Amino acid sequence: MVMRTRPRPRSSLLLAALALWACLAAGCEQNALLADDLGAARAAMAERNWPLAERLLERYLREERNPDQRWEAWQQLLSVVNSASPEARATLEYLEVMLAEFADDDARTKVVLERMGRLNESLRHYDRAADAWSSYIGLAGLTPRETVEGYRRLAATQFSQRRFDAGEETLQQCLALPLADHDKIMCMYDLADQNMAREHWQEVADLSQQILDSGPDKEVRGLAGYLLGDALEQLGRGAEALKQFELARDEYPNPSVMDNRIAHLRKKLKK
């Protein structure tokens, strides 16, 4: 089910309309405002005249009816807003309008929801981010990579809300998807990582071993090897933990971290 959010009124639209009226009354930049709005907006963007570009694009969107042309204009407007101000909330307001407009187009809805999810994450609006990602994974036509990324993002926002059971359930749903194991491997890694944060060491060990047994790529082997070594050490199996750290050392993204764990365990085991 695609999320539809009613956009909030924007006082800036009224201000833009008043500014446009004042500009026309004064005759300033009249040629640009009366020319083809989309082309004139591109020219204004090239000149970094963000207020003019925004006014032109807003006027264009009030008049244009072709969906493809409107989509292009919305993309341009988002670029203008991002360039004119770092205020992410303004971008979200436009995205909410786009979400309602393109609700029947899954391909374009996917782009909007992904951007809304990431933007709300950056603002720490995790409830809204979770809503966006929940809608995202329900869309048709997602690739395996996009599907898994959506589940991982949804789980991460749920964990950020301290909804641990919901996050684990989301990752379990990811693992139950009819996809190849190598496509879902990072959902398993996220589940192991979250179990480590909650000190569920046996679950971490079991999941990490499953990852290693699945023949992952070098980076994932290093990450899973570290989790397995950590879990084994916490379970009191120091010798096995040392072996895992040594095996994963050259494949872990930060070998110096592994060196510290290896040195610590060697010293500990000699006592």
ZIJO-V815637 format. One record per backbone hydrogen bond with DSSP energy under -0.5 kcal/mol. NH is the residue of the N-H (numbers start at 1). CO is the residue of the C=O. E is the energy in kcal/mol with one decimal. If there is no record, write none. Layout:
BEGIN
{{NH	CO	E} {NH	CO	E}}
END
This chain:
BEGIN
{{11	9	-0.6} {13	10	-1.3} {14	10	-0.9} {15	11	-2.1} {16	12	-2.8} {17	13	-2.4} {18	14	-2.5} {19	15	-2.7} {20	16	-2.6} {21	17	-2.5} {22	18	-2.6} {23	19	-2.5} {24	20	-2.6} {25	21	-2.7} {26	22	-2.0} {27	23	-1.0} {28	23	-1.5} {30	27	-1.1} {33	29	-1.9} {34	30	-1.9} {35	31	-1.0} {40	36	-2.9} {41	37	-2.5} {42	38	-1.9} {43	39	-1.9} {44	40	-2.4} {45	41	-2.5} {46	42	-2.4} {47	43	-1.4} {48	45	-1.6} {49	44	-3.2} {50	48	-1.4} {53	49	-2.3} {54	50	-2.6} {55	51	-2.2} {56	52	-2.5} {57	53	-2.3} {58	54	-2.4} {59	55	-2.2} {60	56	-2.5} {61	57	-2.5} {62	58	-1.1} {63	59	-1.0} {63	60	-0.8} {64	60	-3.2} {70	66	-2.6} {71	67	-2.5} {72	68	-2.1} {73	69	-2.2} {74	70	-2.7} {75	71	-2.1} {76	72	-2.1} {77	73	-2.4} {78	74	-2.5} {79	75	-1.9} {80	76	-2.2} {81	77	-2.6} {82	78	-2.3} {83	79	-1.9} {84	80	-2.6} {85	81	-1.8} {88	86	-0.9} {90	87	-0.7} {91	87	-0.8} {92	88	-2.0} {93	89	-1.9} {94	90	-1.6} {95	91	-2.5} {96	92	-2.3} {97	93	-1.5} {98	94	-2.4} {99	95	-2.5} {100	96	-1.6} {101	97	-2.2} {102	98	-2.7} {103	100	-0.9} {105	102	-1.9} {106	104	-0.6} {109	105	-2.8} {110	106	-2.4} {111	107	-1.1} {112	108	-2.1} {113	109	-3.1} {114	110	-2.3} {115	111	-1.9} {116	112	-2.5} {117	113	-2.9} {118	114	-2.3} {119	115	-2.3} {120	116	-2.6} {121	117	-1.8} {122	118	-2.1} {123	119	-1.4} {124	121	-1.4} {125	120	-2.9} {126	124	-1.3} {129	125	-2.4} {130	126	-2.5} {131	127	-1.8} {132	128	-2.2} {133	129	-2.6} {134	130	-2.5} {135	131	-1.9} {136	132	-2.3} {137	133	-2.3} {138	135	-0.9} {139	136	-1.8} {142	139	-0.5} {147	143	-2.8} {148	144	-2.5} {149	145	-2.4} {150	146	-2.2} {151	147	-2.1} {152	148	-2.7} {153	149	-2.6} {154	150	-2.4} {155	151	-2.6} {156	152	-2.4} {157	153	-2.2} {158	154	-2.0} {159	155	-2.5} {160	156	-2.0} {161	157	-1.3} {162	159	-1.7} {163	158	-3.0} {164	162	-1.2} {167	163	-2.4} {168	164	-2.5} {169	165	-2.3} {170	166	-2.2} {171	167	-2.0} {172	168	-2.3} {173	169	-2.2} {174	170	-1.9} {175	171	-2.2} {176	172	-1.2} {177	174	-1.4} {179	177	-2.5} {183	180	-1.1} {184	180	-1.1} {184	181	-0.5} {185	181	-0.7} {187	184	-1.2} {188	184	-1.4} {189	185	-2.0} {190	186	-2.5} {191	187	-2.0} {192	188	-2.2} {193	189	-2.8} {194	190	-2.4} {195	191	-1.9} {196	192	-1.9} {197	193	-1.8} {198	194	-1.2} {199	196	-1.6} {200	195	-3.1} {201	199	-1.2} {204	200	-2.0} {205	201	-2.5} {206	202	-2.5} {207	203	-2.6} {208	204	-2.7} {209	205	-2.1} {210	206	-2.0} {211	207	-2.1} {212	208	-2.3} {213	209	-2.4} {214	210	-1.0} {214	211	-0.9} {215	212	-1.1} {216	211	-0.6} {221	217	-2.4} {222	218	-2.1} {223	219	-2.2} {224	220	-3.0} {225	221	-2.4} {226	222	-1.8} {227	223	-2.0} {228	224	-2.6} {229	225	-2.5} {230	226	-2.7} {231	227	-2.6} {232	228	-2.6} {233	229	-2.2} {234	230	-2.2} {235	231	-1.6} {236	233	-1.6} {237	232	-2.9} {238	236	-0.7} {241	237	-2.2} {242	238	-2.6} {243	239	-1.8} {244	240	-2.0} {245	241	-2.5} {246	242	-2.4} {247	243	-2.2} {248	244	-2.3} {249	245	-1.0} {251	248	-1.1} {252	248	-1.4} {252	249	-0.5} {257	254	-1.5} {258	254	-1.1} {259	255	-2.5} {260	256	-1.9} {261	257	-2.0} {262	258	-2.9} {263	259	-2.6} {264	260	-2.3} {265	261	-2.4} {266	262	-2.6} {267	263	-2.1} {268	264	-2.3} {269	265	-2.9} {270	266	-1.1} {271	267	-0.6} {271	268	-0.7}}
END
